[in-house]
Amino acid sequence: MQILFYAPEGRPEPWLAELQSHLPQAQLRAWQPGDSQPADYAVVWEPPVELLQQPGLKALFNLGAGVDGILRHGEQIPAGLPIVRLDDAGMGEQMAQYVSWAVLGYFRRFADFARQQQQASWRFLKPNNKQQFTIGILGMGVLGQCIAASLLHFGFPVNGWSRTGRSTPGVTSFAGDGQLDAFLRASRVLVCILPLTPATTGILNRENLQKLPPQSFVINVARGPHVVEEDLLALVQNGHIAGATLDVFCEEPLPPAHPFWSEPAITVTPHIAAVTLRPVSLAQIAGKIRKLENGEEIAGVVDRTKGY
């Protein structure tokens, strides 16, 4: 069995060694431009189109939950090549921690207290009412459900929106374009965890963001292009949106001159809300490869018509 590995950053050797420990009979190699030798499987992150057309590939395994880095190649991807995404692999817990931190920071007014500290001001601030602090989760896949469970633990009212509707205990479900407006208008905090597809690109634009209640808060842990950045900035600066915590951006790394850096109501983190955990992820991928070799079905195969 021949397996290729490709990731544009970092050293491939630790990844190859870890995967080899799970599949000792496999022959592994790091893919390089010009490599046209046949391979059975490829384990990749944001691969070049040349790799996708490697002869003999039975499946392509993505080192993450979001597959937009592969699907951007469109029709250049061989039609019959299965694309397989990670099933959580520790990302759900990380996402839940990050979003809970951002929600609690806004709910408990910690940024306001930090500003008071800078002014040596000892002053009581009226606390928010939890029952008037509904969290709206835009995207109710595996990661969205993990975030919802964490926020329910703290007693927040939680709404969830998805294209087709998902029933999650304790979460009020909204589905489809017809219920998007009602979902947005009910969301004091909006959490975006959608897959990036043509239908979701730019979904957080001025028109939709203005539907959020006054003094709402935005958290984006999905992909940068979900947000029309100039629209969000304008609504933060005019006060309709109280602030935002953003982990992903249209251009990464975020350029030093980008206005998000200097806007005090926006918190910027460098795409760290959930990182790929090498041991867990490669153990999962190896298990799926073994199943495919045995003719068994696997979870996580991407529906290209949906984009996830």
Secondary structure in CASP SS format (residue, H / E / C, confidence):
PFRMAT SS
TARGET T0000
AUTHOR 0000-0000-0000
METHOD secondary structure of the structure
MODEL  1
M C 1.00
Q E 1.00
I E 1.00
L E 1.00
F E 1.00
Y E 1.00
A C 1.00
P C 1.00
E C 1.00
G C 1.00
R C 1.00
P C 1.00
E H 1.00
P H 1.00
W H 1.00
L H 1.00
A H 1.00
E H 1.00
L H 1.00
Q H 1.00
S H 1.00
H H 1.00
L C 1.00
P C 1.00
Q C 1.00
A C 1.00
Q E 1.00
L E 1.00
R E 1.00
A E 1.00
W C 1.00
Q C 1.00
P C 1.00
G C 1.00
D C 1.00
S C 1.00
Q C 1.00
P C 1.00
A C 1.00
D C 1.00
Y E 1.00
A E 1.00
V E 1.00
V E 1.00
W C 1.00
E C 1.00
P C 1.00
P C 1.00
V H 1.00
E H 1.00
L H 1.00
L H 1.00
Q C 1.00
Q C 1.00
P C 1.00
G C 1.00
L C 1.00
K C 1.00
A E 1.00
L E 1.00
F E 1.00
N E 1.00
L C 1.00
G C 1.00
A C 1.00
G C 1.00
V C 1.00
D H 1.00
G H 1.00
I H 1.00
L H 1.00
R C 1.00
H C 1.00
G H 1.00
E H 1.00
Q H 1.00
I C 1.00
P C 1.00
A C 1.00
G C 1.00
L C 1.00
P C 1.00
I E 1.00
V E 1.00
R C 1.00
L C 1.00
D C 1.00
D C 1.00
A C 1.00
G C 1.00
M H 1.00
G H 1.00
E H 1.00
Q H 1.00
M H 1.00
A H 1.00
Q H 1.00
Y H 1.00
V H 1.00
S H 1.00
W H 1.00
A H 1.00
V H 1.00
L H 1.00
G H 1.00
Y H 1.00
F H 1.00
R C 1.00
R C 1.00
F H 1.00
A H 1.00
D H 1.00
F H 1.00
A H 1.00
R H 1.00
Q H 1.00
Q H 1.00
Q H 1.00
Q C 1.00
A C 1.00
S C 1.00
W C 1.00
R C 1.00
F C 1.00
L C 1.00
K C 1.00
P C 1.00
N C 1.00
N C 1.00
K H 1.00
Q H 1.00
Q H 1.00
F C 1.00
T C 1.00
I E 1.00
G E 1.00
I E 1.00
L E 1.00
G C 1.00
M C 1.00
G C 1.00
V H 1.00
L H 1.00
G H 1.00
Q H 1.00
C H 1.00
I H 1.00
A H 1.00
A H 1.00
S H 1.00
L H 1.00
L H 1.00
H H 1.00
F C 1.00
G C 1.00
F C 1.00
P C 1.00
V E 1.00
N E 1.00
G E 1.00
W E 1.00
S E 1.00
R C 1.00
T C 1.00
G C 1.00
R C 1.00
S C 1.00
T C 1.00
P C 1.00
G C 1.00
V E 1.00
T E 1.00
S E 1.00
F E 1.00
A E 1.00
G C 1.00
D H 1.00
G H 1.00
Q H 1.00
L H 1.00
D H 1.00
A H 1.00
F H 1.00
L H 1.00
R H 1.00
A C 1.00
S C 1.00
R C 1.00
V E 1.00
L E 1.00
V E 1.00
C E 1.00
I C 1.00
L C 1.00
P C 1.00
L C 1.00
T C 1.00
P C 1.00
A C 1.00
T C 1.00
T C 1.00
G C 1.00
I C 1.00
L E 1.00
N C 1.00
R H 1.00
E H 1.00
N H 1.00
L H 1.00
Q C 1.00
K C 1.00
L C 1.00
P C 1.00
P C 1.00
Q C 1.00
S E 1.00
F E 1.00
V E 1.00
I E 1.00
N E 1.00
V C 1.00
A C 1.00
R C 1.00
G H 1.00
P H 1.00
H H 1.00
V E 1.00
V C 1.00
E H 1.00
E H 1.00
D H 1.00
L H 1.00
L H 1.00
A H 1.00
L H 1.00
V H 1.00
Q H 1.00
N C 1.00
G C 1.00
H C 1.00
I E 1.00
A E 1.00
G E 1.00
A E 1.00
T E 1.00
L E 1.00
D C 1.00
V C 1.00
F C 1.00
C C 1.00
E C 1.00
E C 1.00
P C 1.00
L C 1.00
P C 1.00
P C 1.00
A C 1.00
H C 1.00
P H 1.00
F H 1.00
W H 1.00
S H 1.00
E C 1.00
P C 1.00
A C 1.00
I E 1.00
T E 1.00
V E 1.00
T C 1.00
P C 1.00
H C 1.00
I C 1.00
A C 1.00
A C 1.00
V C 1.00
T C 1.00
L C 1.00
R H 1.00
P H 1.00
V H 1.00
S H 1.00
L H 1.00
A H 1.00
Q H 1.00
I H 1.00
A H 1.00
G H 1.00
K H 1.00
I H 1.00
R H 1.00
K H 1.00
L H 1.00
E H 1.00
N C 1.00
G C 1.00
E C 1.00
E C 1.00
I C 1.00
A C 1.00
G C 1.00
V E 1.00
V C 1.00
D C 1.00
R C 1.00
T C 1.00
K C 1.00
G C 1.00
Y C 1.00
END
